[in-house]
Every structure is written in C-alpha cells, then in structure tokens.
Amino acid sequence: MAGSGGLGGGAVGGQSAGAGQVAALPASRAPLLLMVLVLGAYCLCALPGHCPPAARAPGPAPAPAEPSSSVRCPGAKDLPEAIGPGRRRFPQALIVGVKKGGTRALLEFLRLHPDVRALGSEPHFFDRCYERGLAWYRSLMPRTLDGQITMEKTPSYFVTREAPRRIHAMSPDTKLIVVVRNPVTRAISDYAQTLSKTPGLPSFRALAFRHGLGPVDTAWSAVRIGLYAQHLDNWLRYFPLSHFLFVSGERLVSDPAGEVGRVQDFLGLKRVVTDKHFYFNVTKGFPCLQKAQGSRRPRCLGKSKGRPHPRVSQAVVRRLQDFYRPFNRKFYQMTGQDFGWG
C-alpha cells in the first residue's frame, strides 16, 4: 500500500518525482514495464478511430456493365444496303399497331405502290432502340426521291407509353396508321404465335383468366394489347385524331383493295394498288398478291401468317367478348368508326 501511495503522491506532486522513480527501478522490473507499455498501446488502438485503417489489398476489377436491354437492335448487317439515287429521310408515315392485326400484310400491299419506300424489318426504334439516336434511325431508311413516302412499321409502338412523345419530337406531322382487329380474335392469334415458339405454354384459358374463369388478367400482354381505347388515349395527348387512320384487320382480309385504297388516300397517293393486285388464297384464308414487288410470280405472306388457331371454348370467348365490349364501344366513339366487334 505504501508503494501505491508513493506513486500516487508523486503523480500529484510533480512530474520530476515520477520520472525519478521510473529511473530508479531496478533492471529486473524493466521487462514488466515494457509489457505494460505494449499492452496499453494495444488497448488504445483497439478504441475506434484511434488507429489508421490497415491498407486494403486491391479487390477484383468490377465486371463490365450489362447492356440496358437484351433486345437486339437492327444494324447495317441486318439490313440490305440502300443504294441508288435519292436520300434517306425520316418516315413521313408509320404503321404503329397492332400486333397480329394485319400490319405485315398492309405493309407488303403498300410496297406495290411506286411512291412508297418502306423498311422491310421492324426497327423498334421508338420502343427499344431509342438511345441509338435519330441519326442512326434515319440511316436505316431506304433512299427516296422527291414525292415518294418513307414508311416503317413496328406494331409494338401503339402499346408503348413513350412512343407518341418520341415520334412527336421527331416530327409532329407524322401520319399514323393503326391496323385493328377484334381483340378476342387478336388475343387468340397472339397466343397461337407464342405457342408455336413455346410448345409447353399453359392453355389460353389459364393465361387469360386468374383463378380459372375468374377476373380477366390484363397483365397478360395478349389481353392488354386489345384495350385499344386506353392506348389511344395516350396518343391523343400528342397527336390530333386527324393524324390517324384506323384500318380494319377484318376488311383487310375480305376487301384488301378497299382498305388499301383508304390508306393511299390518307397518304395523299394516287390509287395505284387496286383489285387487280389481289387474289384470295383459300388454303391460307388470306388474300395474296398477284404480282409481288420485284417478282413476276404471285406471292403470299410467310408460313407464319394465317396459321391455324388453337381451339378455345365458347365460354372463354364469351367471357372475353363481355370484358372487351365497353372498351370497344369507347374506341368506336373515339375514332368515329364502328368495327362491328360488339
């Protein structure tokens, strides 16, 4: 205890006394003092913030970023080289919808016209490839002469929320063509196309309804695309109704010359494509071209067009007809056309 009091008194009394006591420690106690000093330093460094962090070994380089979209945009290698006179221009008219409505047929019919120059593939610029820029988009277009019209068709534009704003930014004068079809038939056709690529797909009924024959599942794209009035609402925020032509997919089959005539009028073209260009193919149940562009022989659309539909029960069809009826009526009012879908 006396030793403890002496140390305490030295600390209070003055630093010189403490220093003298340390110097006077016998050599045999020096290792003990060294251990105490090391232990004190260790405890001090264990407190957060008192020691600099240890240098970290460099970690592995970050992996390269994945592309923003897995969808492949067309490029020069995917498209035929547009050579010859004229220049590439932005499209003055677009076929913006709808999928499985008859857009490919309409485009092929219009390409018979000498004043229509159309991109054969779907560029998907305004929905998937917009980050490529307008200069890239224009580079895809065929060359046109003065008086000719440049066109392209991508049916997913009609259901893409950003598409009307982007197209308006390119040109507010763009003419817009929408091929529409009974939404129930269109949904079944959409399903048939997907089924041909994915044989293990669930049944149409299982995808169209939740819980058996419960509520219609509008999250399924085959159903959602047919809500034409809702999609058109979005487009009318940017374009007046006068910029649209709504083509009947049913009449494009029963009277192709009549519907194509309406399109030619809408585009300000002379009615060159007429009845003489079509014949009805009974096997496919679809009109074909008597003389395709650049060919001396008749031509029908590819094997994927006019494929047979899977069997869907009448109960399912009636449920979907009832579901779409109020949307169809609103679409008729918005467009001023009754397409006869009920």
Secondary structure as GFF3:
##gff-version 3
##sequence-region A 1 342
A	DSSP	alpha_helix	2	13	.	.	.	ID=ss1
A	DSSP	alpha_helix	15	23	.	.	.	ID=ss2
A	DSSP	three_ten_helix	27	29	.	.	.	ID=ss3
A	DSSP	alpha_helix	30	46	.	.	.	ID=ss4
A	DSSP	three_ten_helix	76	78	.	.	.	ID=ss5
A	DSSP	beta_strand	87	88	.	.	.	ID=ss6
A	DSSP	beta_strand	93	97	.	.	.	ID=ss7
A	DSSP	alpha_helix	103	110	.	.	.	ID=ss8
A	DSSP	beta_strand	116	118	.	.	.	ID=ss9
A	DSSP	three_ten_helix	130	132	.	.	.	ID=ss10
A	DSSP	alpha_helix	134	139	.	.	.	ID=ss11
A	DSSP	beta_strand	143	144	.	.	.	ID=ss12
A	DSSP	beta_strand	149	153	.	.	.	ID=ss13
A	DSSP	three_ten_helix	155	159	.	.	.	ID=ss14
A	DSSP	alpha_helix	163	170	.	.	.	ID=ss15
A	DSSP	beta_strand	175	180	.	.	.	ID=ss16
A	DSSP	alpha_helix	183	197	.	.	.	ID=ss17
A	DSSP	alpha_helix	204	208	.	.	.	ID=ss18
A	DSSP	alpha_helix	221	224	.	.	.	ID=ss19
A	DSSP	alpha_helix	228	235	.	.	.	ID=ss20
A	DSSP	three_ten_helix	241	243	.	.	.	ID=ss21
A	DSSP	beta_strand	244	248	.	.	.	ID=ss22
A	DSSP	alpha_helix	249	254	.	.	.	ID=ss23
A	DSSP	alpha_helix	256	266	.	.	.	ID=ss24
A	DSSP	three_ten_helix	275	277	.	.	.	ID=ss25
A	DSSP	beta_strand	278	281	.	.	.	ID=ss26
A	DSSP	beta_strand	286	289	.	.	.	ID=ss27
A	DSSP	alpha_helix	314	335	.	.	.	ID=ss28
###
